Amino acid sequence: MTLTFHWFLPTYGDSRDIVGGGHGLPAGTAGGARPATVAYLGQIARTAEQLGFVGALTPTGAWCEDAWLATAMLTEVTERLKFLVAFRPGLTSPTLAAQMASTFQRLSQGRLLLNVVTGGESHEQRGYGDFLDKDARYARTDEFLHVVRALWRGETVSHTGEHLRVEQARLNRLPDPVPPIYFGGSSKAAGPVAVRHSDVYLTWGEPPAQVAEKLAWIRGLAAEAGRELRFGIRLHVIARDTTEAAWAQAQRLLDGIADSDVTAVQAGLGRSESEGQRRMLALHGGSRDRLEVSPNLWAGVGLVRGGAGTALVGSHTEVADRIAEYHALGITEFILSGHPHLEEAYWVGEGVLPILRRRGLWRHPVGEASAPVAEVPFAASTPNGTAGTPGGAAR
């Protein structure tokens, strides 16, 4: 099976550092915040589409723009890119959510993918009027997806559960195709819900041995339920022509992070109820030391960012090697991002994807004529022998 790659849309804004806003950059260095406008997000989306990414993940939360509305606008400035819309079950009725997905599919010509986010932080959920605890949220997600799936099959649904109730619910127009559901969760409560309802189980970028354990757990649950799932992984990327250039960029990002930022963010993340977040924090322990937690896997992003906290760092070949390593475990879908998201898309699309194409692991979704052709290292075209920077990427 060939690999599927998705990019990421920073609907909270973008910059050349992790914290945002260009903080920590020396005078004369390109930087500054990039607001999450339709124009800029459209630029990222069109770039991803051109380079061969199938879709783009859009996050959910109070800290970013609404994923449904933002992606609906971006369908008008793209042609085929799909949008992996993160949404939280229970904040709206399952019938309305099923109808929204159906409308999105119809008006976008089938470009919706759905990322179910149950919600790991009670304090944030309460801001949306949701006062359930974590295990109850997973139970509600189970009911929610049961109703949504039935509606998408064209059934008339009456459901009275512990958390949700609908009576004689029905969709007049069904989604075509039915949007695939992407689902992540590392807790005991998450696994059974994932295998009952998801098409793709997602994990954050843990070292391969830990990922293998998690996939074995999900495979076992899926086998008991008589289902087979695909697997995906969420990672940041710093890919460059040489190993040295990639790690220099990682160090530049690290140097732009103030100790006070690390302390504040780690204190907040330490209160997280998310098992996946706990596993991310355990990789670095809040320390700048020994951030390479596995070959070419760097945990520096997680010092100041919740959620996905690791990045693949290395030459294009090394990053391709690590992707192939995860693929050998059963991962077939990769959701990638980088700082800034526009320039890093070029590094990956023109540097890493052609290597995977030559290995027979990837092909451009619209054919070879549209595939990236920059298979010669960018440095080869620079007269002074230094690595080139596609699309104005940060040095």
C-alpha angles and dihedrals in degrees: 000000000000118000124256120217128200129185130209134248113215098214089173093060135273139242143160094270136053099246093050136235097066094277117169096022118134120245113280094027119123111252145115135129122294111209118226096252124158087246095056097038087048089054090055092044094050091047092051090048092051094048094052106261109148098209145354127232116228116196130227130220145087090283096065141041119280108278097216095052096040095051093044088059092047093055086073094058097044134059110207109354112125122221121227098207115199112214138167119235114225098034088090133020118278090235093055092045091051089049092048091052091048092051092047092051093048097046095041094044094245103318100134126111119174127221110195111212111186092190123250100200118072094194091058093044090053089058087063092048095261114132101171121120122242099268091046090052090056090048089051091048088054091055093042095054091043089059094042094050091049092050091050088054088058096252126146104238131207112174132172112182139154092272109014137044130184129166126207092342116176139161118230091203123033125215114258110226102019105239113248116242120231115198134182132186136134101193126099090250093053100057101067092045091050095052094046097052116012131091095195124032112210130207132182118245104281121158112286095255092056092045090052091054092050093048091049089054093051093043090054093051091045092051090053089052093046093243138121121211135193118232132226137180133210116219142155117228138212105182122170140162091264137028090239094054092050095050090044088058091048089052091049090054091047092049089055092061116092119219088235090058092052092049094049096045095045091050090055096043091048088068092054119126091207116112089202090054090049090054091050092051092049090062094069106011091216092294129123090216122099096005093160094088095174131004107303091351111120123191096194094108090062092062090078105013134070121220118020104029106169134081134197105236126188148068117324090260093049092050090048089050092053092048089052089050092056090044089056087060091055103270110142103163124059123192106197137180141168144183112292096019096210098054096037090055087063093048090054097037096047099031111032106025095057089056091052089047091055089051091053093245099112142026131185109262093234098040143272094297089069098040120115110267102192095108094141112083112264089237090069091072097047114093096215094051095244122132115273122230118226117219093359094300117184115268 
